[in-house]
């Protein structure tokens, strides 16, 4: 399990804003989840970045915490979106909804089709 903190959106979002995702070693499977996330991002980088998945900028260990640095996606959660948007009423609204769903599905397809580094370090499986 990783530590996630929900905070208010920073007032000045720019290209220097990022997310620090921390996995604590004391939490059961924390290190394994961190390693799995690193392998996933390595596979995404190997395949070519997907614009529908947040970018990975790096990782580091500090004490008993394993950390990844990710692109900040300021759209909020799907639940947040559903609460602040009215249901689609016009053809333009439907077009926007289906476009967003299509991008979401493209990102999921990318994740589903990931090829992970082989355990011997020789390529991807």
C-alpha positions in Angstrom: 0.0 0.0 0.0 1.2 3.5 -0.6 0.5 6.7 1.2 -1.8 9.1 -0.6 -2.7 12.5 0.5 -5.6 14.5 -0.8 -4.8 18.2 -0.7 -6.2 21.3 -2.2 -4.9 22.2 -5.6 -1.8 24.4 -5.4 -2.6 27.9 -6.4 0.0 28.2 -9.2 0.1 25.0 -11.3 2.9 25.1 -13.8 5.4 22.8 -15.4 7.3 22.5 -12.1 4.4 21.0 -10.2 4.6 17.3 -9.6 3.3 14.5 -7.4 5.4 12.6 -4.9 4.0 9.2 -4.4 5.4 7.4 -1.4 5.5 3.7 -0.5 6.4 2.9 3.1 8.5 -0.2 3.7 6.6 -0.9 7.0 3.3 -1.3 5.1 2.9 -4.9 4.0 4.0 -5.3 0.4 5.1 -1.6 0.2 8.4 -2.4 -1.4 6.9 -4.9 -3.8 4.2 -2.3 -4.9 6.9 0.3 -5.4 9.0 -2.2 -7.5 5.9 -3.1 -9.6 5.1 0.5 -10.2 8.7 1.1 -11.4 8.5 -1.9 -13.7 5.2 -0.6 -15.1 6.7 2.9 -15.9 9.9 1.3 -17.3 7.6 -0.7 -19.7 5.7 2.4 -20.6 8.9 4.3 -21.3 10.2 1.3 -23.4 7.0 1.3 -25.5 6.9 5.1 -25.9 5.1 7.4 -23.6 1.3 7.4 -23.8 -0.3 10.9 -23.5 -3.2 9.3 -21.6 -1.0 8.1 -18.7 0.8 10.5 -16.3 4.6 10.9 -17.0 7.2 9.3 -14.7 10.0 11.7 -13.8 12.1 9.5 -11.4 12.3 7.6 -8.1 14.4 7.6 -4.9 14.6 6.0 -1.5 14.7 8.1 1.6 14.9 6.2 4.9 12.3 3.5 4.9 10.2 5.2 2.2 10.3 4.5 -1.5 9.2 7.4 -3.7 8.2 8.1 -7.2 7.9 11.5 -8.9 5.0 11.8 -11.3 3.4 14.3 -13.5 0.6 16.3 -11.8 -2.8 15.7 -13.4 -5.1 18.4 -12.1 -8.3 17.0 -13.3 -9.2 15.4 -10.0 -10.8 12.1 -9.5 -13.6 10.6 -11.6 -15.9 11.1 -8.6 -14.9 14.8 -8.5 -15.7 15.2 -12.2 -19.1 13.5 -11.9 -20.0 15.9 -9.0 -19.1 19.1 -10.7 -20.3 18.3 -14.3 -23.9 18.1 -15.4 -24.9 15.1 -17.5 -24.4 15.7 -21.2 -27.3 17.6 -22.8 -26.0 18.7 -26.2 -24.3 16.9 -29.1 -21.1 18.8 -28.1 -21.4 17.6 -24.5 -21.7 14.0 -25.8 -18.8 14.4 -28.1 -16.6 15.7 -25.2 -17.8 12.9 -23.0 -17.0 10.2 -25.6 -13.6 11.8 -26.4 -12.7 11.7 -22.7 -13.8 8.1 -22.4 -11.9 7.1 -25.5 -8.7 8.7 -24.0 -9.3 6.8 -20.8 -9.7 3.5 -22.6 -6.6 4.1 -24.7 -4.6 4.6 -21.5 -6.1 1.4 -20.0 -5.3 -0.5 -23.2 -1.7 0.7 -22.9 -1.5 -0.5 -19.3 -3.1 -3.8 -20.2 -0.7 -4.5 -23.0 2.5 -3.7 -21.1 5.5 -5.9 -21.5 7.6 -6.1 -18.4 11.3 -6.4 -18.1 12.4 -10.0 -18.0 13.9 -11.2 -14.7 17.3 -11.8 -16.3 17.5 -8.2 -17.4 17.7 -9.3 -21.1 14.9 -7.4 -22.8 11.1 -7.4 -22.2 8.7 -10.3 -21.9 
